[in-house]
Amino acid sequence: MASDSNGLRATFRDVIDAHAATQPHAPFLIAPEPGIAFDYQALQRNCRAFASSLAARGIEPGATVSYMLENGASAATVFLGAMYGGYVVSPVNLHAQDAQLDYTLAHSETRIVFASEGNRERLDKARARIGAAFEVSIVDIDGLPLPAEHEDAGRDEPTVEPDQPAMLMYTSGTTGKPKGALLSHANMLSGARAVGQSLALTNADRVLSSLPLYHINGQCIATAAPLVSGGSIVLPHRFSVSQWWTLVERHRPTWLNMVPTIIAYLLNGPELTRTQAEACRSVRFGRSASAPLPPEQHRAFEARFGFSVVEAMGLTECASVAFSNPLDKSKRKYGSPGTPIGVEARVVDPAGRPVAAGVRGEIELRGPNVMRGYFKAPEATAAALRDGGWLATGDLGYRDGDGFYFITGRLKELIIKGGENIAPREIDEALLAHPAVLEAAAVGVPDAAYGQEILACVVMKPGASCSEDELRAHCLRTLGRYKSPRYLRVVGDLPKGPSGKVQRLKLAELIAI
């Protein structure tokens, strides 16, 4: 059994084997739609059988294995089973555009893609377009066929080391070709331990999460962190407002893994039944990450449902771990993702020099969960991993006097109007303060006079109505004339990535100015 310098279990195989030995019949995964569940002993058996099936296909450990699957027992088995067997798992975004799908499948050098029937045609077309030789294996999302137990009897399992690549995770590629962040077992498990420590997770904890297992949050927060602590996961196929509190009532999770989009829809959803409200008392906390949580929604959610929400933040390149607020509500700060967990953090100026508290700049991170680098991209790796091992995040923000960090935007998303830097989030939050607005996002668009002007798109709450003139008047009152959007559009939905994060730079493409 491999261990790190602190004597901690250092590979996914070590973690799974240890739990299978010490708590074999403790539940690990609950897939509510088909009504199936498996414990840690079954998890170990499934992982061994899956790794054995890959070897039987002639796929050598160290090769890339992919899946294009909706949430379910099969996605969880492929995700953990591949790493258990010493393979590199590379999840495929179900909503990737064809160009991104082709690029990631070719670039990852994947040997096989496990997919649901609904994704067969897209994969067949992608394979024809790029001329790749990967195999496609069609499986049921909750019934991955595994070899009989005797098939791996007597098989020598290959050695898996902590620094060995475990996952190849591609970024969204909003402004160019996706980059493949290569994370080792040590990277992912150190991040999972940091989350577990910050949230005081034990083997008695159970998380409800509908975030997709092809996104870093669903993988590292909702799966790896409970796995390390020996807890369990309720994994529905998808998020549903109408079913969320029924799942809380039925399975009694102790924490909820959410993103701001989920929080907004729950906040505007139906009232809880008496038994659902009682079930909420078993929830220790909710966790929100992947995008900033507007303070107004944060406070309103806590007031309505009776448990606190811990705002946090992570990056793909850091195994989804960077900052978290304390569990103690009295020590938190609304509007901040918190203080560093598992990493060192600092804010630097354009020359890379650290700046004092309160001064805005780019946030850099350093720690054991920071990626090995970008796969087959030495120039991008060199640009991201700076001297001293500091990761350039591309996030803009500042640190206050208490060590809490505040995010004001992304370098690539910063609006520069007439030479003045304007953070899109400031405009978002002003619009979200309007009682009719459910979601809002601002972005810079070209302008001959100012270089850039401000476009803001809003989604209205169900049943609410508000004219663009009324929204413009609201912005003038709260933001002043210079920061008020010149263009306002009411839309049915905002373009989002798999985690629910708004893809701002796509807004200008979708809206005719």
Secondary structure, 3 states (H helix, E strand, C coil): CCECCCCCECCHHHHHHHHHHHCCCCEEEEECCCCEEEEHHHHHHHHHHHHHHHHHCCCCCCCEEEEECCCCHHHHHHHHHHHHCCCEEEECCCCCCHHHHHHHHHHCCCCEEEECHHHHHHHHHHHHHHCCCCEEEECECCECCCCCHHHHCCCCCCCCCCCCEEEEEECCCCCCCCCEEEEEHHHHHHHHHHHHHHCCCCCCCEEEECCCCCCHHHHHHHHHHHHHHCCEEECCCCCCHHHHHHHHHHHCCCEEEECHHHHHHHHCCCCCCHHHHHHHHHCCEEEECCCCCCHHHHHHHHHHHCCCEEEEECCHHHCCCCEECCCCHHHCCCCCCEEECCCEEEEECCCCCECCCCCCEEEEEECCCCCCEECCCHHHHHHHEEHHHEEEEEEEEEECCCCCEEEEEEHHHCEEECCEEECHHHHHHHHHCCCCEEEEEEEEEEECCCEEEEEEEEEECCCCCCCHHHHHHHHHHHHCCCCCCCEEEECCCCCECCCCCECHHHHHHHCCC
